[in-house]
Amino acid sequence: PARVRVLRGNLPGMRSGRVPGRGGGGGGGGETAALLCGLLLLLGAADAQGIRRPSSYKTLRGDAPLVIAKGGFSGVFPDSSYYAFSFALLASAPDTSLWCDVQLTKDGVGICLRDINMSNCTNAAQVYPVKNKKEAKYVIDGVPKTGYFSLDFTLSEIQTTLSLTQGIYSRTERFDTMYSILSVTDFQSNVKPPSVWLNVQRDIFYKQHGLNMRSYIVSILKSVPVKYISSPELGFLKSISKRAGRRTKLVFRFPDNFLSDPSTNQTYSSLSKNLTFIKTIASGIMVPKIYIWPVTNDNYLQPPTSFVQDAHSAGLEIYASDFANDRIIPYNYSYDPLQEYLSFISDGGFSVDGVLTDYPITASEAIGCFADLNASKADHGKPLIISHNGASGDYPDCTDLAYQNAIKDGADVIDCALQVTKDGVLICMSSINLLDTTNVQMTPFSSRTSVVPEIRDTPGIFTFNLTWNDISDSSLKPKISSPLSTYYLVRNPRYTNTGKFVKFSDFLEYGKDQDLSGIMITIEVILPLEVTSTLISSVMLTSQFTNLTLFYSKKRVLV
């Protein structure tokens, strides 16, 4: 009820008027409330609150992996905004931990902000002229950076003049400049998270510029119930270890690269081989996903490392980072982020102790609904699963590999889009036009174009332009369909042209000898014989369907 009431007006940390920004966004609470309601319906947030948890995991203590919402629900809202935090609590597991990247202001106050350079996550560049005195240059991670940095602004300046924006430009800018920046204490008092995770990325940098992160964190621990503190600087964690007490877990964070920890002058590579030493200071570690599942240069998974098992053997919890639904993930997952989470919590034979994600609802879904799903005794029903041109998301349409993998993946029904060749052989192919599904334009058959107005007004090379021997020629290869290739989202590129074309008679044999409920036949084009004598005719189909009763007397045949 409290959340419903607060949606009627401006929320804590929300701008009441429009502030110039990247997207020109702005507005009142009612407009945002409507958008939130739509998002809740779309994402099924109510289900996330009551998720089922398997009895045990291969985590350090057998508990369910922790969902850590990076800056809240930052895949939709600006990172670390009030709505990002609040929506993460509404749409995720009840014990989700909210992650705050702590930056320090000029007057030594901690704020939640994804980047020390505010040019990347606020409207500072729009509020201040380009060559304003507020613009500065600092060396960050060994690289000179120009921008607007939190340590050059007081908390009052930041909260009265600046607003948050989406830091990843491929995401929606609809919520830009609607929310002010929260201090750590505002974050605690306004959001009231069940679990607070503070990440301190650059203690030494602030110390070099006259600010004391350690003193601030120690003071915060007196008033804010912090469950986790992480940092890539082991020296910082050691400096607060005695003050943190047992209620706060310290987590050493490995960065994306193998540089050196400035607080110990040891490379992260060497520290990764000395986990027992880390255990003397921290109770856990956080690593990028690739530490656990390495990826090849062409974006395919390699065998998993023993990093999770090594951490658990050293008595350390291990958390994996860099999860987001809209990142390019290895092709092995077929663009399904759920499958990626499952490989870290159940399907890989091990389980991390938590995941850091921009989309906490998906992590909650993986952990609470899909992990160990097959071991559940609950009745999940049995929907009929029909393939689409076989496993066409992983292999070229209607090829032997596509059908074999559809059956392996659990399809109940495999499908064939019927086409016919010049010599009257029925084949399975998703399009009558070979330009759509093969590399025909790169073969000696590229000159066999024709225009058939009953099919399309533009020239094509159709299945009935080639004989079966032509189609099964070694120079003609199938081509995987990639509907979103214009956005550089290609499917399984290693297998773009693999597999063999399939005759309808061979397709029937696949279905006959497998554990399937049946087959489905799709007929794209039926034209009179006078148009072309080799198109699929009713006579030909009647003959073939008579044979189907012999093959499938006890199975379904869908047409």
Residue, then its C-alpha position, 0 to 999 in steps of 0.5 A: p500500500a505504501r508503494v501504491r500511495v507514493l506513485r501518485g505524486n513525485l517520488p523521493g529522488m524524482r524531479s518535478g519538472r523537466v531538466p534538459g538532458r540527452g533525451g529531453g525526458g521529464g515529467g510527473g509521477g503519474e506518467t511514470a506510474a503508468l509506465l511502471c504498471g505496464l512494465l510490471l504486467l510485462l515482466g510478471a513481477a508478481d510471480a517473482q515475489g513468490i518464486r520456488r526455491p530448490s532444496s539445495y544448490k552447489t553453492l558454498r553453503g547450499d543456499a540459493p544463489l543471491v541476486i544482486a541488482k546492479g544499480g537496481f533495475s538498471g537495464v531499464f531505468p538510469d543506474s542507481s535511481y530511486y525507480a531503478f532500486s524500487f522496481a528491482l525490489l518489486a520485480s525480483a526475488p524477495d532477498t535481492s541485494l541492491w548494489c550501490d557504486v559509492q563515489l565521494t563528493k567534494d565534501g566527503v559524502g558518499i553517493c550512489l553513482r555508476d561511474i566516477n565520471m558523471s559525463n557517462c551517467t548524468n546530464a552534467a555536460q548539458v547543465y554546464p557549458v563545454k569549457n566550464k570550470k567544472e570540467a576537469k581531467y584526471v588519470i583513471d586506471g592509468v588513462p587520462k579522462t576529461g569530464y565532470f567528476s563527483l569529487d569536484f561537486t558538493l552534495s548540494e550541487i549534485q542534488t540540486t543541479l544534476s539528474l541521472t541518465q541511462g549510461i548505456y546508450s543502446r537502452t531507453e532514454r525515456f527515463d533520463t533526467m527524471y531522478s536526482i542522485l541519491s546519497v548512500t543514506d538517502f538510498q537506505s532511508n528512501v528505498k529501505p532495501p532488505s540487503v545493501w551491497l556497497n561497491v568501493q571501486r577507487d579508494i586510493f584515487y580518492k585518497q590521492h585527492g584528499l578524500n577518505m573513503r575508509s572513514y566514510i564507510v566506517s561512519i556509514l556502518k554505524s547507521v546503515p545495515v550493510k550486508y556486503i562491501s566489495s572492492p578491487e583493492l584488497g588493502f581497502l578491505k583489510s583496512i575496514s575488516k575489523r570495523a565491519g564486524r560479522r554482519t558485513k561480508l567483505v568481497f574482493r572484486f577481480p576486474d575485467n583485466f589482469l592489471s595490478d591491485p594498486s593497494t598490494n602491487q600484486t597482479y590480479s592474475s597472481l592474486s587469483k592463484n592465492l585464494t587462501f590469502i584472500k580468505t584471510i581478509a575477505s569472505g568472498i570474491m567476485v569475478p567476471k563471467i569469463y573467469i568461469w566460462p572462458v570465451t573464444n575470439d569468435n564468441y563460443l564457450q570454452p570448457p569451464t575453469s575450476f575457479v568456482q570449485d577452487a574458491h569453495s575449496a578455499g572457503l570463499e563465496i564466489y559471485a559472477s558479474d557482467f550479466a545483462n539481457d541486452r549484452i552479446i552473449p556466447y552463441n551457445y546460449s542462442y541469445d537466451p539469457l536464462q540459459e546463461y544464468l543456468s550454466f552458472i547455477s545448475d547446468g555446469g555441475f557447480s553453482v556460483d553464490g550470486v550473480l550481479t545483473d542489470y536485469p534482476i528479474t531474469a536472474s530471479e526467474a532462473i534461480g527460482c523457477f528454472a534451476d532443477l526444474n526437471a527434478s521438481k515434482a510439481d506438475h508443469g503440464k506438457p505443452l506440445i513443442i513443434s519445431h520451426n524448420g527444425a532447430s533453425g535458430d542453431y542450424p540452417d533451416c530444414t537440414d539434417l542437423a536442424y532436425q536431429n538437434a530439434i529431436k535432441d532438444g525435446a521437440d514433440v513434432i518436427d516440421c517440413a515446409l514442402q517444396v518441389t524440384k524441377d524433376g518432381v522430388l519433394i524436399c523440405m525447405s523453408s522458402i521456395n526461393l533458394l536466394d533466401t535459404t542457400n548460397v545459390q548466388m555464389t554457385p554456377f546456378s546463379s544465372r537460373t533466375s526467373v520471375v513467377p508473378e503468382i509467387r513474387d514480382t521480383p526475380g528469384i531462383f526457385t526450387f523448381n528451377l533446379t533438379w534434386n541433383d543440382i540442389s544436392d550438388s556440393s557447391l550449393k549449401p544451406k544458409i542459416s536464417s538470421p532475422l536480426s542480422t541487420y542489427y549484427l545479431v547473427r546466429n551460430p556463425r560457425y555453422t552458417n552453411t553446415g548440414k545437408f538438404v533433406k528430401f521429404s522421404d528422408f524427413l519421414e524416416y527421421g520422424k518414423d524412428q524417433d520418439l516423437s508425437g508426430i510431424m507437421i507439413t507446411i505447404e507454402v505454394i500450390l499452383p495449377l499444373e499449367v503454371t509450372s508442371t513441377l509445382i506441388s499439385s493436389v495430385m502429387l500431395t494426394s499420392q504422398f499423403t496416402n503413403l503417410t498413413l503407412f508411416y504414421s499410423k500411430k502418430r500425429v500428422l499436422v498439415 
